[in-house]
Amino acid sequence: MQTPGHRLRAKLELAQPTLAEAAQRLWGSPSVRELYPAYLCTMHMIVRAAVPLMRAALGQARAREGDDGVMESLAVYLERHVQEELGHDGWLEEDLRATGTDPRVLEQMVPSPRIATLVGAQYYWLHHHHPVALLGHIAAIESYPPPVGFAERLCTMTGYPPSAFRTIARHAVLDIRHRREFYEMIDELPLEREHEKVIGLSALHTVQAGVDVLLELHERFTQGSA
């Protein structure tokens, strides 16, 4: 018998080859050393929105607990996951500093429309439709942990010290546990078809928007406009 978690994983598996191809293009670039600090900046713009997004969804879930049976369980999960995600933007700042880049550059950087699209759609769905939509975003982000050893390979490819890759190394371990806990939680929620529909839509949007962000970053360095 298929569960909501099985159905969500099946949707993400269909999108995975496109994401893998974009990542391969990015990390296969001959400009990978110059590209890596820009990658960290890009990830910081996305990751720094994670906790505010979850807090916004948590607020909506608590305010609407009488609407349907999902809200209370959703609030419990988000409350716990907020604590697990706190400080991850700081990890990226530490990695950026290890490449020789001053993290204060982040204060002047304007997120591109593609980054705003990736994050901003979640605010729309959780405020103007249903906060359960954010689960699709979380699923997409945590369903693809970095391969074991990837941080070490990037260290060799770029020549930066190991301290510049601690975020990737940590997520290679953490996201495996978070992914397992996430899908266990999904299968315990009293989800209806409409809930699953918006979760799936949100997940696939996040993957496609993530692909667009990676391609945008690759194009910047391919065109020599960094």
Phi, psi and omega in degrees: 000128180282141178253169175304323178296318177299316182294322179292317178299322180296322178295316181292326178296328177293329182272344187302319181300324179294318178294318180297321179295318179295319179294321179296319177298318182296308186279351174270002181293140175292348180260028188300327180294316179289329185285328188300313177300324177294324176298315179299319178297317180297314179296325178298319180298330179276313186293326181294345177271351187297308182293315175302322177298313181295323178293323177295316179294322178298317178298318178294318181296318179293321182290338186241029185300337179276353185291313178203174187285353183279329192302315184295313179294323177298316180298319179298314180296313183296322179299319178288318186287332174304315181296325180289334185261354180299135173087358182292332175293327176294326176301316181295323177296320177296318178297319180298317178298325180291341176276356183093009180258131178288120181300346179294345177298336181297332182292333182263350185280133178264121178301139181289163176303329180291321177293317179298325178292318181300312183277317190295328179300327181293321177298319180297309183297318185286331179273325189248001174226281183202133182295345178297341179303328183297337179297329177294319178298313180297318180300315182296321182287322186263358179276351183234068179295151177301142178299146176300131181091355183294322179300318180294322179294319178295323177301315180293318183294324187263333184085003176282159180290159179305331180294348178274359186232022184291328179295315178297316181297320180293317182289336176299334179262309186298318186292336176294315178291316180298321179297315180298313180296324180297311183289331173296318179294316180303318183286346177266344181288144176280064185284139172257172185302320181293325176296312180299324181298312183286328176297314179296318179299314180297318181297313182292325175298316181297319179296312181296319178295324177295319175300315180298321179294317179296318180293323177299317179295317178298317182296325179303317185274332175295322181276356177070027183254018180293000000 
